[in-house]
């Protein structure tokens, strides 16, 4: 069994089996905020910390901390998110220098970073009640199911359905509660106006598809003893792929990528009348379709079976202390305050536009609906109910390979506009992920 920088990978595998995406049901709340500002530092004199992050609003939260903590000063260093940030950190870890003290870490990348010895265990430097601030699934995402703690949860991304209320009213459409109804509404809208679509299938957003597979009951990685298993081509994932492939093949939804000028324009002019997205969608809509303020509403994702209550997760991250930091206790104190004090959570929500993972801080921080949804006063109450229904999902150490394979395979499938090609793309992802694990020296159970 391969070793990673002195960490027994078998132990990492066993822990990773319990990695569940943020916002699954369970957990509790704590009456007091953790990591209060003020206090003495563990090291004498002033400590300077560097913080790599891509989230908005971090300058505001750091400014507040620095003003109240002259002996622990934090400097924000903005980074690109996703794989580029991970690659940059791993390069620094391998070189032996150049890593920050604090790193924003996506939940699905934590197993990779832990197995590469890039993150520090800060369990001994955190408030004892910190675990109670988060749902069980969120906490397991940063502990990998063990006693070690590799970060403090910051935000999460339960998935929901967003739709244009004015367009639904214009064409007499009903908000779909099941995926069968979604297909019917999509067909009705496109038949009434061939320029309009209820949504699009994006071959450049693997996390989006992962969340939909998660809602259907899929979990792509698992562990048996010291061996990995890969189940990307499960019946649940194939069902999701075939469903969207059928819609694309029939032409009732679009097959263009999200986050392009064309997609932004479609959100503005109503040719995209809906968006299967996550809790952070209001910020994207406000930035890309400002003229449509007040015309959107949010609802739970359609269900595979009437009466079900399930969703997936798209996005979310923690704040971790890197293994190269020389001030781990001070870094842990800052990230605990940022992500679990009411003061910190308020800034995360209001300046960063994030959906905080901290349970006791949510109600105050999110007391008003997003500015882009002024008419939906129950927005965050609905979101909180949805977040409790996130299905469990286990990530593995080569998420980047699976996601890259998704981009390639589903890119071809969307061009072919073939349902069969969508299903075949899932098998391509499975084969590529298994082959990469084996090539990397991991034991894979077939």
C-alpha positions as CSV (number, residue, x, y, z in Angstrom):
1,X,0.0,0.0,0.0
2,X,1.4,3.4,-1.0
3,X,2.6,5.9,1.6
4,X,2.1,9.6,1.3
5,X,4.6,11.8,3.1
6,X,4.6,9.6,6.2
7,X,0.8,9.2,6.4
8,X,-0.4,5.7,6.2
9,X,-2.8,5.8,3.3
10,X,-4.8,3.0,4.7
11,X,-5.7,5.2,7.7
12,X,-6.6,8.0,5.3
13,X,-8.8,5.6,3.3
14,X,-10.6,4.4,6.4
15,X,-11.2,8.0,7.5
16,X,-12.2,9.2,4.1
17,X,-15.0,6.6,3.9
18,X,-16.9,8.8,6.3
19,X,-16.4,12.0,4.4
20,X,-19.9,13.3,3.7
21,X,-20.6,16.5,1.9
22,X,-21.6,19.5,3.9
23,X,-25.1,20.2,5.2
24,X,-26.3,16.6,5.6
25,X,-28.9,16.2,8.3
26,X,-28.1,16.0,12.0
27,X,-25.9,18.1,14.2
28,X,-26.9,20.6,16.8
29,X,-26.2,24.2,17.9
30,X,-24.2,25.8,20.6
31,X,-25.2,28.7,22.7
32,X,-21.9,30.4,22.7
33,X,-19.6,31.5,19.8
34,X,-16.2,29.9,19.6
35,X,-12.8,31.6,19.2
36,X,-13.6,35.1,20.6
37,X,-11.2,37.9,19.7
38,X,-9.0,39.6,22.2
39,X,-7.0,37.2,24.4
40,X,-3.3,36.4,24.5
41,X,-1.4,34.6,21.8
42,X,0.5,31.4,22.3
43,X,3.7,33.0,20.9
44,X,5.3,36.1,22.3
45,X,5.0,39.2,20.2
46,X,3.2,39.8,17.0
47,X,2.3,36.9,14.7
48,X,1.7,37.5,11.0
49,X,-0.5,35.0,9.1
50,X,-1.1,34.6,5.4
51,X,-4.5,33.5,4.1
52,X,-5.1,32.0,0.6
53,X,-8.7,32.4,-0.4
54,X,-10.9,33.0,-3.4
55,X,-14.2,33.8,-1.5
56,X,-15.6,37.3,-1.6
57,X,-15.7,39.5,1.5
58,X,-12.6,38.1,3.1
59,X,-10.9,41.5,3.2
60,X,-13.8,42.8,5.4
61,X,-13.6,39.9,7.8
62,X,-9.9,40.1,8.1
63,X,-10.0,43.9,8.7
64,X,-12.4,43.3,11.6
65,X,-10.2,40.6,13.1
66,X,-7.0,42.7,12.7
67,X,-8.5,45.7,14.4
68,X,-9.4,43.6,17.5
69,X,-6.3,41.4,17.5
70,X,-3.1,43.4,17.2
71,X,-0.9,40.5,18.1
72,X,-2.3,38.2,15.4
73,X,-2.5,39.9,12.1
74,X,-3.8,38.2,9.0
75,X,-3.1,39.1,5.3
76,X,-5.4,38.0,2.6
77,X,-3.8,36.7,-0.6
78,X,-6.5,36.2,-3.3
79,X,-6.2,33.0,-5.3
80,X,-8.0,31.2,-8.1
81,X,-10.3,28.6,-6.7
82,X,-10.6,24.9,-7.5
83,X,-7.8,22.8,-8.9
84,X,-5.4,25.7,-9.5
85,X,-5.4,26.5,-5.8
86,X,-4.8,22.9,-4.8
87,X,-2.0,22.5,-7.3
88,X,-0.3,25.7,-6.1
89,X,-0.5,24.5,-2.5
90,X,0.8,21.0,-3.3
91,X,3.7,22.5,-5.2
92,X,4.6,24.5,-2.1
93,X,4.3,21.5,0.1
94,X,6.5,19.4,-2.1
95,X,9.1,22.2,-2.3
96,X,9.1,22.5,1.5
97,X,8.3,26.2,1.6
98,X,5.9,28.8,0.1
99,X,2.6,27.6,1.6
100,X,0.3,30.0,3.5
101,X,-0.7,29.6,7.1
102,X,-4.4,29.3,6.2
103,X,-5.9,27.8,3.1
104,X,-9.5,27.9,1.9
105,X,-10.2,24.2,1.1
106,X,-13.1,22.7,-0.9
107,X,-14.6,19.8,1.0
108,X,-14.1,17.3,-1.9
109,X,-10.3,18.2,-2.0
110,X,-9.6,17.5,1.7
111,X,-8.9,13.8,1.3
112,X,-6.3,14.6,-1.4
113,X,-4.7,17.3,0.7
114,X,-4.6,15.1,3.8
115,X,-3.0,12.2,1.9
116,X,-0.4,14.6,0.6
117,X,0.4,15.8,4.2
118,X,-0.6,19.4,3.2
119,X,-3.0,20.1,6.1
120,X,-2.3,20.2,9.8
121,X,-4.4,18.5,12.5
122,X,-5.6,21.4,14.6
123,X,-7.9,19.4,16.9
124,X,-5.9,20.4,20.0
125,X,-6.1,24.1,19.1
126,X,-9.9,24.6,18.7
127,X,-12.6,25.3,21.3
128,X,-14.0,22.2,22.8
129,X,-17.6,22.9,21.7
130,X,-16.8,23.8,18.1
131,X,-18.2,20.5,16.8
132,X,-21.7,21.4,18.1
133,X,-21.8,24.4,15.7
134,X,-22.1,22.1,12.6
135,X,-24.3,19.4,11.2
136,X,-22.8,15.9,11.5
137,X,-22.1,15.7,7.8
138,X,-20.3,19.1,7.7
139,X,-18.1,18.2,10.7
140,X,-17.2,14.8,9.2
141,X,-16.1,16.6,6.0
142,X,-13.3,18.3,7.9
143,X,-12.5,15.4,10.3
144,X,-12.7,12.5,7.7
145,X,-14.6,10.7,10.4
146,X,-11.7,10.5,12.8
147,X,-10.4,12.4,15.8
148,X,-8.2,14.7,13.7
149,X,-9.6,18.1,12.5
150,X,-8.3,19.4,9.2
151,X,-10.2,22.6,9.0
152,X,-13.2,24.6,10.3
153,X,-16.3,24.5,8.1
154,X,-17.1,27.8,6.4
155,X,-19.9,27.5,3.9
156,X,-22.0,24.9,2.1
157,X,-24.0,24.6,-1.1
158,X,-27.3,22.7,-0.9
159,X,-28.9,22.5,-4.3
160,X,-32.3,24.1,-5.2
161,X,-34.4,25.1,-8.2
162,X,-34.5,28.7,-9.3
163,X,-37.1,29.9,-11.8
164,X,-38.5,33.1,-13.3
165,X,-41.9,33.8,-11.7
166,X,-43.0,36.2,-14.4
167,X,-42.3,33.7,-17.2
168,X,-44.0,30.9,-15.3
169,X,-47.1,33.1,-14.9
170,X,-47.0,34.2,-18.5
171,X,-47.1,30.6,-19.8
172,X,-49.2,29.0,-17.0
173,X,-46.4,26.9,-15.7
174,X,-46.5,25.1,-12.4
175,X,-43.3,24.7,-10.3
176,X,-42.3,21.1,-10.7
177,X,-42.1,18.9,-7.6
178,X,-40.7,15.8,-9.4
179,X,-38.2,15.3,-12.2
180,X,-41.0,13.9,-14.4
181,X,-42.9,17.2,-13.9
182,X,-39.7,19.2,-14.7
183,X,-39.4,17.4,-18.0
184,X,-43.1,18.2,-18.7
185,X,-42.7,21.9,-17.8
186,X,-39.5,22.1,-19.9
187,X,-41.4,20.7,-22.9
188,X,-44.4,22.9,-22.4
189,X,-42.3,26.1,-22.1
190,X,-40.1,25.3,-25.2
191,X,-43.2,24.4,-27.3
192,X,-44.9,27.7,-26.3
193,X,-41.7,29.7,-27.2
194,X,-38.9,27.8,-28.9
195,X,-36.4,30.5,-27.9
196,X,-36.9,29.6,-24.2
197,X,-35.5,26.8,-22.1
198,X,-36.2,25.8,-18.5
199,X,-32.5,25.1,-18.0
200,X,-29.3,23.8,-19.6
201,X,-27.0,20.8,-19.2
202,X,-23.5,22.1,-18.6
203,X,-20.6,19.8,-19.6
204,X,-18.2,22.1,-17.8
205,X,-19.6,21.9,-14.3
206,X,-18.8,18.5,-12.9
207,X,-19.7,19.6,-9.4
208,X,-23.2,20.4,-10.6
209,X,-23.7,16.9,-12.0
210,X,-22.1,15.3,-8.9
211,X,-24.7,17.1,-6.7
212,X,-27.6,15.7,-8.9
213,X,-26.1,12.2,-8.7
214,X,-25.8,12.6,-5.0
215,X,-29.5,13.6,-4.7
216,X,-30.4,10.4,-6.6
217,X,-28.5,8.3,-4.0
218,X,-25.1,7.9,-5.7
219,X,-21.8,7.9,-3.7
220,X,-18.8,7.6,-6.1
221,X,-16.0,6.4,-3.8
222,X,-15.9,3.9,-0.9
223,X,-13.4,1.9,1.0
224,X,-13.2,-1.7,2.1
225,X,-10.3,-2.2,4.6
226,X,-7.4,-0.6,2.8
227,X,-8.9,-0.8,-0.7
228,X,-10.8,1.9,-2.6
229,X,-13.9,1.2,-4.5
230,X,-15.3,3.3,-7.3
231,X,-19.0,3.4,-8.1
232,X,-19.4,6.3,-10.5
233,X,-21.3,4.1,-13.0
234,X,-23.9,3.1,-10.4
235,X,-27.6,2.8,-11.4
236,X,-28.3,6.1,-9.7
237,X,-25.7,8.1,-11.7
238,X,-26.8,6.4,-14.9
239,X,-30.4,7.3,-14.2
240,X,-29.4,11.0,-13.8
241,X,-27.3,10.9,-17.0
242,X,-30.1,9.3,-19.1
243,X,-32.6,11.7,-17.8
244,X,-30.7,14.8,-18.9
245,X,-29.6,13.1,-22.0
246,X,-33.2,12.5,-23.0
247,X,-34.0,16.2,-22.4
248,X,-31.0,17.3,-24.5
249,X,-31.8,14.8,-27.3
250,X,-35.4,16.0,-27.4
251,X,-34.2,19.6,-27.5
252,X,-36.4,20.8,-24.7
253,X,-33.5,22.1,-22.6
254,X,-30.3,23.7,-23.8
255,X,-26.9,22.0,-23.9
256,X,-24.6,25.0,-23.6
257,X,-22.2,25.6,-20.7
258,X,-23.0,27.9,-17.8
259,X,-21.0,31.0,-16.9
260,X,-20.5,32.2,-20.5
261,X,-21.5,35.5,-22.0
262,X,-24.2,33.7,-23.9
263,X,-25.6,32.1,-20.8
264,X,-25.5,35.4,-18.9
265,X,-27.4,37.1,-21.7
266,X,-30.0,34.2,-21.6
267,X,-30.6,34.8,-17.9
268,X,-31.1,38.5,-18.5
269,X,-33.5,38.2,-21.5
270,X,-35.5,35.2,-20.2
271,X,-34.4,32.6,-22.7
272,X,-33.1,30.8,-19.7
273,X,-36.2,30.7,-17.5
274,X,-34.8,28.4,-14.8
275,X,-31.6,27.3,-13.2
276,X,-30.8,24.1,-11.2
277,X,-28.3,25.6,-8.8
278,X,-27.3,26.0,-5.2
279,X,-27.8,28.3,-2.2
280,X,-25.2,30.8,-3.6
281,X,-27.2,31.4,-6.8
282,X,-28.6,34.8,-5.8
283,X,-25.1,36.3,-5.9
284,X,-24.5,34.9,-9.4
285,X,-27.8,36.1,-10.7
286,X,-27.3,39.6,-9.2
287,X,-23.9,39.8,-10.9
288,X,-25.0,38.4,-14.3
289,X,-28.6,39.3,-14.6
290,X,-29.1,42.4,-12.6
291,X,-32.1,43.6,-14.6
292,X,-34.1,40.6,-13.4
293,X,-34.1,41.4,-9.7
294,X,-37.3,40.4,-8.0
295,X,-38.4,38.1,-10.9
296,X,-36.8,34.9,-9.5
297,X,-38.0,32.5,-6.9
298,X,-36.3,29.5,-5.2
299,X,-37.9,26.1,-4.6
300,X,-36.7,22.6,-3.5
301,X,-35.1,20.5,-6.2
302,X,-37.6,18.2,-8.0
303,X,-37.7,14.7,-6.5
304,X,-37.3,11.4,-8.2
305,X,-40.4,10.1,-6.4
306,X,-43.3,12.2,-5.3
307,X,-43.0,12.9,-1.5
308,X,-39.3,12.3,-1.3
309,X,-37.1,14.9,0.5
310,X,-33.6,14.8,-0.9
311,X,-31.0,17.2,-2.4
312,X,-27.4,17.2,-3.4
313,X,-24.6,19.6,-2.6
314,X,-22.7,21.9,-5.1
315,X,-19.9,23.7,-3.5
316,X,-18.8,24.6,0.0
317,X,-15.5,24.9,1.7
318,X,-13.6,25.0,5.0
319,X,-10.7,27.0,6.3
320,X,-7.6,24.9,7.0
321,X,-4.2,25.4,8.5
322,X,-1.4,24.1,6.4
323,X,1.3,21.8,7.6
324,X,4.0,24.4,6.9
325,X,2.5,27.0,9.2
326,X,4.7,27.9,12.1
327,X,1.8,29.5,14.0
328,X,-0.9,26.7,13.9
329,X,-2.5,27.7,17.2
330,X,-2.9,31.3,16.2
331,X,-4.2,30.3,12.8
332,X,-6.7,28.0,14.3
333,X,-7.9,30.7,16.7
334,X,-8.6,33.0,13.7
335,X,-10.5,30.5,11.6
336,X,-12.6,29.4,14.6
337,X,-13.6,33.0,15.1
338,X,-14.2,33.6,11.5
339,X,-16.5,30.6,11.0
340,X,-18.2,30.1,14.3
341,X,-18.6,33.5,16.1
342,X,-21.7,35.5,15.4
343,X,-19.6,38.4,14.5
344,X,-17.6,36.4,11.9
345,X,-20.6,34.6,10.5
346,X,-22.5,37.9,10.0
347,X,-19.7,39.2,7.9
348,X,-19.4,36.0,5.9
349,X,-23.1,36.2,5.0
350,X,-23.3,40.0,4.5
351,X,-20.0,40.9,2.9
352,X,-19.1,37.5,1.4
353,X,-22.6,36.4,0.3
354,X,-21.8,33.0,1.7
355,X,-24.3,30.5,3.2
356,X,-22.5,29.9,6.5
357,X,-22.1,26.3,7.7
358,X,-22.4,27.5,11.4
359,X,-25.8,26.5,12.6
360,X,-26.4,28.8,15.6
361,X,-25.2,31.8,13.6
362,X,-27.4,31.3,10.6
363,X,-30.7,32.6,11.9
364,X,-29.3,36.0,12.8
365,X,-26.9,36.3,9.9
366,X,-29.6,35.3,7.4
367,X,-32.6,37.0,8.9
368,X,-33.5,38.9,5.7
369,X,-33.8,37.4,2.2
370,X,-31.1,38.0,-0.4
371,X,-31.4,41.5,-1.9
372,X,-32.0,39.9,-5.3
373,X,-35.1,38.0,-3.9
374,X,-36.9,40.8,-1.9
375,X,-40.3,39.2,-2.4
376,X,-39.4,35.8,-1.1
377,X,-39.3,36.5,2.6
378,X,-39.0,32.8,3.6
379,X,-35.9,32.3,1.3
380,X,-33.5,31.2,4.1
381,X,-36.1,29.3,6.1
382,X,-36.8,27.3,3.0
383,X,-33.1,26.9,2.4
384,X,-32.5,25.7,5.9
385,X,-35.1,23.0,5.5
386,X,-33.6,21.9,2.2
387,X,-30.1,21.8,3.6
388,X,-31.2,19.2,6.2
389,X,-32.0,16.8,3.3
390,X,-28.6,16.6,1.6
391,X,-27.8,12.9,0.9
392,X,-24.5,11.4,2.1
393,X,-21.7,11.3,-0.5
394,X,-18.1,9.9,-0.2
395,X,-15.2,11.6,-2.1
396,X,-11.9,10.0,-2.9
397,X,-8.3,11.1,-3.5
398,X,-8.6,11.7,-7.3
399,X,-11.6,13.9,-7.6
400,X,-9.7,16.0,-10.1
401,X,-9.4,13.0,-12.5
402,X,-13.1,12.1,-12.3
403,X,-14.1,15.8,-12.9
404,X,-11.7,16.1,-15.8
405,X,-13.1,13.0,-17.4
406,X,-16.6,14.4,-16.9
407,X,-15.6,17.5,-18.9
408,X,-14.2,15.5,-21.7
409,X,-16.9,12.7,-21.9
410,X,-19.9,14.9,-21.4
411,X,-18.5,17.6,-23.7
412,X,-18.7,15.1,-26.5
413,X,-22.1,13.8,-25.3
414,X,-23.7,17.3,-25.4
415,X,-22.3,17.9,-28.9
416,X,-23.8,14.5,-30.0
417,X,-27.1,15.4,-28.3
418,X,-27.6,11.7,-27.7
419,X,-29.0,10.1,-24.5
420,X,-26.9,7.0,-25.2
421,X,-23.8,9.1,-25.3
422,X,-24.7,10.6,-21.9
423,X,-24.9,7.1,-20.3
424,X,-21.7,6.1,-22.0
425,X,-20.0,9.1,-20.5
426,X,-20.6,7.8,-17.0
427,X,-18.8,4.6,-17.9
428,X,-15.9,6.6,-19.3
429,X,-15.6,8.5,-16.0
430,X,-15.7,5.2,-14.1
431,X,-12.9,3.7,-16.2
432,X,-10.7,6.8,-16.0
433,X,-11.0,7.1,-12.3
434,X,-10.2,3.4,-11.6
435,X,-7.3,3.5,-13.9
436,X,-5.8,6.6,-12.2
437,X,-6.1,5.0,-8.8
438,X,-4.3,1.9,-9.9
439,X,-1.6,3.9,-11.7
440,X,-1.1,5.9,-8.5
441,X,-0.4,2.7,-6.5
442,X,-3.8,2.5,-4.7
443,X,-5.5,-0.9,-4.2
444,X,-8.8,-0.8,-5.9
445,X,-11.6,-3.4,-5.2
446,X,-13.4,-4.3,-8.3
